[in-house]
C-alpha cells in the first residue's frame, strides 16, 4: 500500500449552533458551524435531509442556490433564506 497523501489535516476550534424551527411548508433542523476555515461563511447542515452547504450572505442572494443545495421548493427555500439572512 502506498503512503497516504494529505492535502491538509487540521484541527480547529469551532462554534456550532443547533436550531430547529417550523416554517409554513417544512420543519428545519439545522446545525450551523462557524469557523475561520471558510472565510467568514457558515457550514449549514440540514440534519433531516443530510445535506449541507457553505453559505455566506452573498450566496443567499444567488438565485436557486438554496433550492439546489438542499433540494427545496422555492417556498421552502424562501423560509430558510429568510432565517439565514437574520443569522448572517
C-alpha positions as CSV (number, residue, x, y, z in Angstrom):
1,X,0.0,0.0,0.0
2,X,1.3,3.4,-0.9
3,X,1.8,6.2,1.6
4,X,-1.3,8.4,2.1
5,X,-1.0,11.9,0.7
6,X,-2.8,14.5,2.8
7,X,-3.8,17.8,1.3
8,X,-4.4,19.1,4.8
9,X,-5.2,17.6,8.3
10,X,-6.1,20.5,10.6
11,X,-7.9,20.6,13.9
12,X,-9.7,23.9,14.6
13,X,-12.0,25.3,17.3
14,X,-15.5,25.8,16.0
15,X,-18.8,27.2,17.3
16,X,-21.9,25.2,16.5
17,X,-25.5,26.5,16.8
18,X,-28.3,23.9,16.7
19,X,-31.6,25.4,15.8
20,X,-35.0,23.9,14.8
21,X,-37.9,25.9,13.5
22,X,-41.2,25.2,11.7
23,X,-41.9,27.2,8.6
24,X,-45.1,27.4,6.7
25,X,-44.1,24.5,4.5
26,X,-41.4,22.5,6.3
27,X,-39.6,21.9,9.6
28,X,-35.9,22.8,9.6
29,X,-33.4,21.1,11.9
30,X,-30.0,22.8,11.4
31,X,-26.5,22.7,12.7
32,X,-24.7,25.9,11.8
33,X,-20.9,25.7,12.2
34,X,-18.8,28.8,12.4
35,X,-15.1,28.6,11.8
36,X,-12.3,30.6,10.3
37,X,-11.9,27.9,7.7
38,X,-14.4,29.2,5.2
39,X,-13.6,32.9,5.0
40,X,-16.5,34.1,7.1
41,X,-19.0,31.8,5.6
42,X,-21.0,29.2,7.7
43,X,-21.2,25.5,7.2
44,X,-25.0,24.9,7.4
45,X,-26.1,21.3,7.9
46,X,-29.7,20.2,7.4
47,X,-29.9,17.3,9.8
48,X,-33.2,15.9,8.4
49,X,-32.0,15.7,4.8
50,X,-28.3,15.0,5.4
51,X,-27.4,17.9,3.1
52,X,-25.0,20.8,3.8
53,X,-23.6,23.8,2.1
54,X,-21.0,26.5,2.9
55,X,-23.1,29.7,2.9
56,X,-22.3,33.4,3.2
57,X,-24.7,36.3,2.8
58,X,-23.6,36.6,-0.9
59,X,-24.8,33.0,-1.5
60,X,-28.3,33.8,-0.1
61,X,-28.7,36.3,-2.9
62,X,-27.7,33.8,-5.6
63,X,-30.9,32.6,-7.4
64,X,-31.6,28.8,-6.9
65,X,-28.6,28.3,-4.6
66,X,-30.6,27.0,-1.6
67,X,-33.1,25.2,-3.7
68,X,-30.3,23.2,-5.3
69,X,-28.1,22.7,-2.2
70,X,-30.9,21.5,0.0
71,X,-33.3,20.1,-2.7
72,X,-36.1,22.6,-1.6
73,X,-39.0,24.1,-3.4
74,X,-39.0,27.9,-3.9
75,X,-41.3,28.4,-1.0
76,X,-39.3,26.2,1.4
77,X,-36.0,27.9,0.3
78,X,-37.6,31.3,0.9
79,X,-38.3,30.3,4.5
80,X,-34.7,29.1,5.0
81,X,-33.3,32.1,3.2
82,X,-35.2,34.5,5.5
83,X,-33.9,32.7,8.6
84,X,-30.3,32.7,7.4
85,X,-30.5,36.4,6.4
86,X,-31.3,37.1,10.1
87,X,-28.4,35.0,11.2
88,X,-25.8,36.4,8.9
